[in-house]
Amino acid sequence: MHRQLSAFPVTGTTASALGRTVLLTGGAGVVGHALVSRLYGVDVVCLAHRTVVAGRAGVRSVYGDLREPRLGLSAADYTALVRRVDAVIHSAAVTDFNRTDGSLEATNVEGTKRILDFASAAGVPFYHISTAYVHATVDGERGRTAVGYAASKRAGEELVRASGLPHVIFRPSVVVGDSRTGEVRSFQGLYRAVGAVLDGVAPLIPFDRSWLLDFVPVDVVADAVATVVEQELTSGEFWITAGTRALRLDHAVELCVGFGAEIGRVVDVPRFVAPEVFDRLIAPVFLDALPVKTRSTVLRLLDFFAAYLSAGTAFPSSLEDLVRMGGRALPDPRATLLSSLRYWARATGRTADKSVGEVA
């Protein structure tokens, strides 16, 4: 049974009161949630799967599902939305790197195809949020499961390019909290890695200390996308990354250990060991000695970093070009990481200050 376009109440202004109308997928996700607040001067219709997206005036939600024909809408509602929309921003994606249940392909590939079909029917430009790790590959078994996410996003990009639609592709690296407040919609892989360090379950790090950890605050990502949409660009690829300003892995770990002392979690600085030494001599003893749940966490983190750590080579970055277009500059990565960690610690009860509250 299809829900109607009016199933969720309009928040603020009436339809198309601001002129252009943008359909946004993934409005309840990390980047999409920030975009809802940042998209000025346009009406935003959020395709909501589970969570109704509330926001400023000019934002409303309609129930839908990227995995279903006509996005889960009735034929009449689908046609009405096709006629109304002036652009599509596709932010929805499954981002759990260790999914093996087919949901990566169902959402990130087939879902992208369905929303491209919608944009084609509407005859509007398509703004696709991909990942800077789109070309990630692994040697051997470590990271082979985690790299499935990159493969699904790579397949999504190929569909966008083959669609014939005017399109822009954005490639953010690891997305962390707001550069000023640290606020973020959900806590993903990098936060789990920090938690492992602060909990003392990662005393050894089997990666080169000089490898680069590239992350960007969510407000910069949202601003980059919104800047391009507002200027009505309809071609190009933008790397939303720290680039040469990315932190070295050892510097990031030292910052996390220092932050641990700030919140009363005193831990030793983890020791870096060569990956081949860890795999051959340490892992057989170290991993088997861990409790089952802890071992599972450590293995997931090793998979994540094996697949998505930039091994000494900086990503391209388009942020300087975007600044010339009026976009925001990248803040200091150290300050950004600290803001994110402070918010995360308050939200998850790792510090006595719970003023932020729990995050779903």
N, C-alpha and C positions, 0 to 999 in steps of 0.2 A: 504493500500500500504506500503510495507516494505522499509525502508531505507537501503542502502548497507553499508558494513563495511567501505567503503571509503567515506561515507557521510561527516565525519568530518576530516579535514586535520590532518596528523600526526604531532605532536609537537616534534621536535628534531630528534632522531635517527630512523632508520627504524626498522621494526618489528623484534623482537627477537635479536637485536644487542647486548643486554647485557646477553643473555643466557636464564635464566628463564623468563617466562611470567606469570604475576598474573592478574586475572580478579578481579576488585574491583567494588562492587556495592556501591551506596551512596557516590560517590566521590565528590559530591557538598554539602554534609552535613557537620555537625560540625566535627565529627571524620574523615570521609572520606577525607575531604579537607586537614586536617593536615597530613593524611597518604600519600597523593599524593606527598607531599614534603619530607616525611621522608623515604619512601621506596627506599633504595639505592640498586644499583647493580642488579635490575630486571627491565624488561619492564613492564609497567602497562597499561592495557586496562581498561578504565572506562566505565561501562554500564551507559550511560547518558539518563535520562528520559526527563528532560526539559532543563537542563543547561549543556552546553559543558564544560568539565573540562580541563583547561589549566594548565600546570605545567612545570616541568623541562624536559630535554631531556629524551626520552624513555617513555613519557606519551602520550597516545592518547585516544580519546573517540569514542564510537560507540553508535548510538541511539538504545534504547531498553526500555522495560517495563516489570518489574517483574510480573505484573498482567496478562500478555498475554502468550499464548502458545509459546514455543520456545523463550521466553523473548522478543517477539515482532520482532524477526529477521526472515528473509526468511530462508527456509530450507537449502539453500546453505551456507548462512552466518553463521547460527547456527553450521552447521557441520564444517566449516572452523575454527570457534572459539573453538569448542570442541577439534580439533586436535592441536590447537596452545597453549592452556593454560596449565600451570603446577601446579597452585594452585588457589583457590578462596577465597577472603576475602569478607565476606558479612556484609556490614556496613549499607545498606539501611534500613530505617524504618520510619514509621510515628511516630512522637514523641509528637504530640499534645495530652496531657493527657485527654482532654475532648471531644474527637471525639466520636460521636454516630452514624455516617453515614455509618458504615461498612468498612471504609478505614483502620482501624487498622487491622482487620482480613484479608482484601484483600491483604495488603502489608506485614504485619508482620508475617502472618501465611501462606496464600496461596503463597505469593511471596517467602517466605523462601522455601516452597516445590518445587517451580519451579527452583530456583537456585540450590537446592540440586539435582534435577534431572539432571541439566546441569553438576554439578560436578561428579555425578555418571557416566554419559555418557563419561566424559573426564577421569574418573578414577584418580582423583586428590584429595589431602587433602582439607579440608574445614575449614576455620577460621571464626568463628561466633561471632559477637559482640552483646552481649545481654545486660543485665542490672543487677546491684547489687540488684535492687528492685524486682527481678523476683518472690520472694515469698511474696510480699506485699499483705496484706489483710486489711479489715476494719471491724469494728463493727458498726452497725447502718447504717444510710443513708449517713452521711458525708464521702466523699471520694469514694463513690461507683462508681460514673462515672469515676473519675480519675484512679481508680485501673484497669480499663479495659486495659490500656497500659501494665501494668505488666502481666495481664492474657495473652495478645497476645504474649508477649516476652517469657512467660513460655511455651506456646504452640509451639513457634518456637524452643525453646531448645529441647523439646520432639521430634520434628521431626528430629532434627540434631542427637540426640542420637539413634533414631530408624533407621537412614539411613544406618547404617553399614559402612559408610565412615570413614576413619581416620579423626579426627576432633579435634579442640581446641575451647573451649568456653571462651570468655572474658566477665567479668562482671564489667564494670565501674559504679561508682556512678554518682552523678550529675556532668556533664562536664561543666567547665567554661573556660575562655580564657587562652591563652598562659601565662605561669608562669612569663615570662619576659616582654612581651609587652601588655598582656591582650587581644590580638587580637583573635577574634572568628568569625566563619562564620555567626552565627545568635544568637540572644538573646532569651533564653528560660526561663522556669519558675522561676528560682532563681532571674533573673534580674527583672522580673515583681514584685516579692515580695519586692525587694529593692526599686523599684520605688514607690510601695504603702507606704512603710515606709517614704520615703523622701517627698512624696506628702501629708503626714499627714492623709491618709485614713485608716491607720492601727494603731490606738492609743492603741488598745488592742490586745494581742496575746494569744489565748486560748490553749496554749501548755505549758508543763513544761519547765522552763528555762534551765534545765540540759540536755534536750534531745540533741542528737548529730546531727549536720548538716555536712554530709559527701559530699565533693566535691573534684574533681581532675582537674588539668589543662589539656587542650586538648593536649598539646605537650607531656605530660607524658603518656597519653593514647595511642597516636600514636606511641610513642617510644616503649611502652610495646608490642603492636601488632607487630610492625616491627621487634623487637628483636626476638620474637618467630618464625616469618616467615623466617627471615634470617638464623636462626639456624635449620630450617626445622624440627621443632618439629611437631609431628602429633597426639599428645594426651595430654590431661590435661585440667584443668579449672583454670583460673587466675582471681582473684578478684583485679580489679584496683581501689582501694579505699584508703582513708586516714586512715581507721581503727581506732586504738586508738589515732591517731593524729587529728581526726576530731574535729572541733570547737564545743564547747557547743553553743546552740542556743542563750543564752543571750550574750555571748562574740561576736558572729557574729553580733547581732543586735547593740551592742555598737560600733563595728567597722563601721557599716553602718551609724550610726548616726554621728560619728566623721567624716566620709567621707563627709556626707552632709554639715557639717560646712566648710569643705575644699573647697567645690564648691559653697558656699553661700546659702545652703538650711538648715537653722537652724530649727530643729524639736525637739520635746520632745522625750525622750526615751520611746518607747511603754511600757505599763504595761502588765506583764504576769498575766494571771488569769487561774484558773483551768478549764479544758475543760467542766466539768459538770456544773460549775457555769456559764460559758459563755452561754452554750446552754439553761440552765433553766431560768436564770434571766436577762442576758444582751442582748443576740442576738435578742429576740423579740422586744426590744425597739431600740437597736443600729442599727440593719440592716434596719428596716422599716423606720428609719429617714434618711437614705442615699438616694441620687439620684439614679435612676434606673441603670445607667451605672456604677456608683461607686459600688453599691450593687452587681452587676453581677461580677465585678472584684474581690471584696472581697470574694465572695462565691467561685469563681474559685480557688483563692489562698488558702482558707481554705480546699477545696477539695484536692489540690495538697499536702499540708503539712500533712493533715490527713493520706494520703495514702503513702507518701514517706519520711516522717521524721523518722529517726531512733530513736525510743523511748528509749534512754538511753543505748542501747546496740551497741557496736562497730561492724562494719562489719569485716569479715576476710579480710586480705590484703595479696596479693602475691608480693607486690613491693620489699620487701627485697630479695625474691628468684630471681626476675627479675634483680635486681642490681647485684647479683652474676653471672648472665648470661651476664652482660655487659649493662644492661638497666639503665635508668636514675632513680635517687633517687627522692623521693617526696620533693619538696621545701617547705618552711615554708607556711602553709595554710593561715596565715594572710597576708603575702606579696602577695601571689597568688590572694587572694580575692581583695586586694587593686588595684593590676594591672588590674584585670578584670573590676572593677568598674570605674577606671579612663578611660579606653578605652571606656567603655559603655557610660559614661557621655559625652565624646568628640563626639562620633559617633552619639549620639541622641540629641545633642544640649543642654544638661543640664549644660554645662559649656561654658565659653566664648572661650576656646581653641578648635577649630574645625579642628585641623590639621589632624586628622584621617579621617574625612569625614563621610558621611552617610553610614550605612550598610544596605544592602537590607534585 
